[in-house]
Amino acid sequence: MKYLNIQDTDTTLTALLDEVAATQTEVVVTRDGIPVARIVPWQAKRTSTDDYPLRGMPIVIAEDFDEPMPELWETLGE
């Protein structure tokens, strides 16, 4: 972790952000030696299809999906 005094950020902010992005390490910004902020690398949200294993798969509906089911009604006693 890198420490940086707040007076130094005005002139080196762009270079500092480039360093954080390249090295994926955080920087602590201090004022008079006391930490006041952290600059951390951005981590994009996962957009993997692992969360939704059926995403992208075709939906197949049987041709008789809306046909009556007499065995069901017999079992239910209706």
Number of C-alpha atoms within 10 A of each C-alpha: 7 11 13 17 15 16 12 11 14 8 9 11 11 11 11 15 16 13 15 18 15 10 10 13 13 17 19 17 20 18 12 9 11 10 14 12 13 15 14 14 17 9 8 6 6 8 8 8 10 9 9 9 9 10 9 8 7 7 7 6 7 7 7 7 8 7 7 9 9 10 9 10 10 9 8 8 7 7
